[in-house]
Amino acid sequence: MTAARFFAADPKEIWPAQEDSFFNELRTNNATYKTTAHDRFADLDAACIALLRQSARPIREVLDIGVSSGTTTLALYDRLREAGIDARVTGTDRSVSGHLVRVLPGVRTLLDDGGAPIQHDLFGLPVRPWFRRADRYTGMRGVRSALNATLGGRARRLVAAGASGASAVRLVSPRLAERPRVTIECNDIFAPTAAYHRRFDLVRVANLLHPGYFSVEQLRLGISHTVSYLSGPGAWLLLARTLKRRHVATLFRVSDDGARLEIADRFNGGAEAEWLALEAQLPAWNK
């Protein structure tokens, strides 16, 4: 599906499978895909929510880090509501906005927030700008390079000039617009965010903080920022990764005295970065 068709559609007429197909073909300038599956954490969400409901501590603010297209954030919000938890949910990702640019008649290019082309639309045919290994044998590597240089370059100039054919778009599920208590923000987990400090009763980090992506020192930094966003004693943190269609995860709870994270439950052996979370220094809650 082309970006022009996707963003022009009524959100009520877009099927989750169509969203998955569209976003799975997008790769942003930091070499990460907007890969998504609309309810991939259903079993994990249900297990965690069952534990949350056993606690007397209310869940008012939820942070979901590394949300990609936001479809799993939407699913989490809906599942919380079904369980009687009326929380405000904030989702974050490195790339949540871009521009759809009419470069030539019948030709459009979708840029991410860094100005990198993430889809070309040639007369209604979607063409990916990124390379696969097979491209070097089919000749498509040269074609994609030429399209990126010509169409991508022109698209960036049109955006910079404020041209009428350059429209700002959100690189998240259009269905999120129907959930006013869900917001998606651009954020980097490796940079501290003062507005998040000691704010959230539940923080979920799924398919982001694990050794497949980052070094131990990077993981330690990301986790230190993440735990600083927890609201205090009794708050919850979920670290998860999907491996071979199963979730390895750990659900933590801030101890009653606020001194440490405690393991509330493990799923399929626990998160790979579990030990780093247990070592993390928690905020001084009384300051």
Wavefront OBJ file of the C-alpha trace (Angstrom):
o trace
v 0.000 0.000 0.000
v 1.272 3.477 -0.829
v 1.585 6.131 1.869
v -0.803 8.395 -0.046
v -3.514 5.754 0.018
v -2.809 4.755 3.624
v -2.928 8.255 5.101
v -5.961 9.263 3.014
v -8.058 6.350 4.281
v -10.666 6.639 7.021
v -9.083 5.081 10.156
v -12.281 3.097 10.680
v -11.792 1.435 7.294
v -8.184 0.338 7.908
v -7.749 -3.243 9.068
v -4.930 -4.012 11.533
v -3.441 -6.398 8.967
v -3.260 -3.512 6.474
v -1.416 -1.406 9.043
v 1.028 -4.216 9.671
v 1.682 -4.642 5.950
v 2.261 -0.908 5.433
v 4.540 -0.266 8.413
v 6.558 -3.450 7.971
v 7.962 -2.034 4.721
v 9.194 1.219 6.309
v 12.780 1.584 7.532
v 13.788 4.884 9.135
v 17.069 6.797 9.008
v 18.419 5.075 12.127
v 18.181 1.718 10.303
v 15.214 0.495 12.353
v 12.007 -0.809 10.867
v 8.529 0.365 11.787
v 7.779 -3.348 12.073
v 4.613 -4.040 13.969
v 2.037 -6.694 14.733
v -1.172 -5.231 16.016
v -1.667 -7.408 19.123
v 1.566 -9.341 19.455
v 1.695 -8.965 23.259
v -1.856 -10.155 23.965
v -0.883 -13.027 26.266
v 1.806 -11.010 28.047
v -0.518 -8.025 28.536
v -3.226 -10.253 29.976
v -0.853 -11.922 32.449
v 0.550 -8.593 33.643
v -2.845 -6.945 33.974
v -4.029 -9.849 36.127
v -1.202 -9.036 38.562
v -1.908 -5.296 38.414
v -5.517 -5.908 39.404
v -4.386 -7.798 42.508
v -2.596 -4.676 43.736
v -4.366 -1.897 45.589
v -2.164 0.691 43.886
v -4.049 2.592 41.151
v -2.637 2.771 37.618
v -3.236 6.296 36.327
v -0.270 6.905 33.989
v 1.353 4.349 31.683
v 4.507 4.747 29.573
v 5.154 2.464 26.593
v 8.716 2.874 25.252
v 9.769 1.962 21.711
v 6.282 1.661 20.233
v 7.108 1.692 16.509
v 3.732 2.302 14.832
v 1.858 2.349 18.149
v -0.512 -0.510 17.359
v 0.616 -2.523 20.384
v 0.192 0.610 22.524
v -3.366 0.870 21.291
v -3.945 -2.796 22.152
v -2.496 -2.289 25.650
v -4.752 0.709 26.261
v -7.844 -1.194 25.135
v -6.945 -4.179 27.305
v -6.426 -1.948 30.348
v -9.832 -0.359 29.764
v -11.450 -3.790 29.471
v -9.926 -4.643 32.863
v -11.390 -1.500 34.427
v -8.094 0.428 34.477
v -8.753 3.896 33.054
v -5.173 5.064 32.577
v -3.644 7.718 30.386
v -1.052 6.085 28.097
v 2.024 7.759 26.595
v 3.895 5.914 23.849
v 7.361 6.933 22.661
v 9.584 6.171 19.684
v 12.606 7.692 17.960
v 10.651 8.401 14.761
v 6.950 9.281 14.869
v 6.554 11.938 12.181
v 7.508 12.636 8.593
v 6.407 14.240 5.335
v 4.561 12.928 2.306
v 5.786 14.955 -0.664
v 4.397 15.226 -4.197
v 7.702 15.311 -6.045
v 6.340 15.154 -9.612
v 2.898 14.550 -11.108
v 1.966 11.024 -10.036
v 5.161 10.606 -8.008
v 5.419 10.945 -4.227
v 8.108 10.287 -1.641
v 7.578 9.621 2.058
v 10.338 11.055 4.264
v 10.977 10.289 7.909
v 11.692 13.038 10.441
v 15.384 12.959 9.512
v 14.652 13.584 5.841
v 15.459 10.054 4.685
v 13.142 8.525 2.070
v 11.230 5.542 3.444
v 8.887 4.951 0.504
v 8.629 6.083 -3.105
v 5.255 6.048 -4.863
v 5.592 5.755 -8.633
v 2.135 6.212 -10.141
v 0.509 4.168 -7.380
v 3.252 1.543 -7.108
v 5.077 1.509 -3.730
v 8.856 1.202 -4.096
v 11.071 0.692 -1.061
v 14.212 2.860 -0.933
v 16.287 0.538 1.245
v 18.413 -2.291 -0.091
v 18.208 -6.054 0.156
v 21.054 -8.409 -0.655
v 19.280 -9.616 -3.792
v 19.231 -6.062 -5.190
v 22.882 -6.269 -6.178
v 22.067 -9.197 -8.472
v 18.840 -7.838 -9.963
v 20.133 -4.350 -10.713
v 17.648 -2.770 -8.303
v 20.399 -1.424 -6.068
v 21.324 1.124 -8.729
v 17.671 1.946 -9.362
v 16.977 2.520 -5.673
v 20.125 4.630 -5.276
v 19.048 6.820 -8.196
v 15.515 7.226 -6.837
v 16.812 8.103 -3.379
v 19.191 10.717 -4.774
v 16.765 12.342 -7.217
v 13.325 11.965 -5.638
v 14.613 12.028 -2.060
v 16.713 15.118 -2.693
v 13.868 16.962 -4.388
v 11.459 15.969 -1.620
v 13.784 17.393 1.035
v 14.095 20.667 -0.861
v 10.314 20.948 -1.184
v 9.864 20.350 2.549
v 12.514 22.972 3.360
v 10.772 25.449 1.049
v 7.388 24.824 2.669
v 5.885 23.720 -0.631
v 2.156 23.045 -0.707
v 2.777 19.517 -1.964
v 4.665 18.564 1.205
v 2.287 17.346 3.908
v 3.260 16.507 7.485
v 2.183 12.994 8.512
v 2.349 10.889 11.654
v 4.167 7.568 11.256
v 1.842 5.832 13.679
v -1.469 4.029 13.469
v -4.270 6.384 12.340
v -6.559 4.511 14.739
v -4.759 6.201 17.633
v -6.614 9.410 16.781
v -9.739 7.737 18.147
v -8.109 7.268 21.577
v -7.762 10.761 23.123
v -6.167 9.312 26.277
v -3.305 7.839 24.231
v -0.498 10.121 23.033
v 2.565 9.180 20.979
v 5.696 11.292 21.431
v 9.141 11.413 19.867
v 11.660 10.430 22.526
v 15.095 8.866 22.896
v 15.475 6.399 25.757
v 19.176 7.282 26.024
v 18.441 10.942 26.790
v 16.803 11.773 30.143
v 13.357 13.370 29.939
v 12.566 15.622 32.890
v 8.833 15.637 32.116
v 8.715 11.860 32.667
v 10.570 11.828 35.988
v 8.673 9.924 38.746
v 5.457 10.116 36.711
v 4.379 6.647 35.549
v 2.709 3.839 37.483
v 3.500 1.284 34.768
v 6.348 1.388 32.243
v 6.631 -1.157 29.442
v 9.787 -1.552 27.337
v 9.276 -4.241 24.714
v 11.721 -5.358 22.022
v 14.139 -2.517 22.701
v 16.419 -2.880 25.740
v 18.156 -6.160 25.023
v 21.682 -7.292 24.017
v 20.614 -7.917 20.441
v 20.553 -4.143 19.960
v 22.826 -2.558 22.559
v 25.961 -3.020 24.636
v 25.821 -3.550 28.393
v 26.754 0.085 29.031
v 24.034 1.321 26.683
v 21.517 -0.987 28.326
v 22.553 0.249 31.765
v 22.037 3.867 30.643
v 18.642 3.170 29.087
v 17.457 1.286 32.159
v 18.660 4.046 34.496
v 16.501 6.550 32.626
v 13.576 4.142 32.521
v 13.486 3.458 36.270
v 13.640 7.209 36.947
v 10.253 7.502 35.233
v 8.545 5.186 37.744
v 6.177 7.020 40.088
v 7.285 5.448 43.365
v 6.762 2.431 45.645
v 4.372 -0.049 44.074
v 4.989 1.113 40.495
v 5.578 -1.526 37.807
v 8.196 -2.072 35.092
v 7.935 -4.650 32.302
v 10.997 -5.564 30.208
v 10.219 -7.890 27.308
v 11.611 -9.300 24.085
v 9.980 -11.522 21.487
v 12.155 -14.495 20.521
v 10.935 -17.186 18.136
v 7.306 -16.168 18.642
v 7.440 -16.280 22.427
v 7.981 -13.472 24.900
v 10.872 -13.554 27.350
v 10.026 -10.963 29.958
v 10.266 -9.856 33.569
v 7.666 -7.836 35.443
v 9.197 -5.783 38.267
v 7.567 -3.879 41.100
v 9.142 -1.092 43.145
v 9.434 -2.350 46.729
v 7.198 -0.859 49.405
v 10.138 1.037 50.892
v 11.113 2.328 47.435
v 14.657 1.021 47.763
v 14.770 -1.499 44.936
v 13.003 -3.318 42.132
v 11.532 -6.698 43.027
v 10.614 -9.429 40.562
v 6.849 -9.883 40.465
v 6.854 -12.491 37.687
v 8.995 -14.020 34.955
v 7.861 -15.206 31.553
v 9.821 -17.879 29.659
v 12.880 -17.466 31.845
v 12.836 -13.695 32.240
v 14.199 -10.675 30.368
v 17.818 -10.760 29.232
v 18.468 -7.394 30.885
v 16.769 -8.421 34.139
v 20.027 -8.329 36.110
v 20.736 -4.759 35.001
v 17.303 -3.626 36.159
v 17.869 -5.235 39.557
v 21.148 -3.313 39.863
v 19.613 0.029 38.833
v 19.562 2.858 41.356
v 16.048 4.127 41.974
v 15.172 7.812 42.455
v 14.945 9.473 45.844
v 11.158 9.477 46.058
v 10.944 12.136 48.784
v 12.822 14.795 46.797
l 1 2 3 4 5 6 7 8 9 10 11 12 13 14 15 16 17 18 19 20 21 22 23 24 25 26 27 28 29 30 31 32 33 34 35 36 37 38 39 40 41 42 43 44 45 46 47 48 49 50 51 52 53 54 55 56 57 58 59 60 61 62 63 64 65 66 67 68 69 70 71 72 73 74 75 76 77 78 79 80 81 82 83 84 85 86 87 88 89 90 91 92 93 94 95 96 97 98 99 100 101 102 103 104 105 106 107 108 109 110 111 112 113 114 115 116 117 118 119 120 121 122 123 124 125 126 127 128 129 130 131 132 133 134 135 136 137 138 139 140 141 142 143 144 145 146 147 148 149 150 151 152 153 154 155 156 157 158 159 160 161 162 163 164 165 166 167 168 169 170 171 172 173 174 175 176 177 178 179 180 181 182 183 184 185 186 187 188 189 190 191 192 193 194 195 196 197 198 199 200 201 202 203 204 205 206 207 208 209 210 211 212 213 214 215 216 217 218 219 220 221 222 223 224 225 226 227 228 229 230 231 232 233 234 235 236 237 238 239 240 241 242 243 244 245 246 247 248 249 250 251 252 253 254 255 256 257 258 259 260 261 262 263 264 265 266 267 268 269 270 271 272 273 274 275 276 277 278 279 280 281 282 283 284 285 286 287
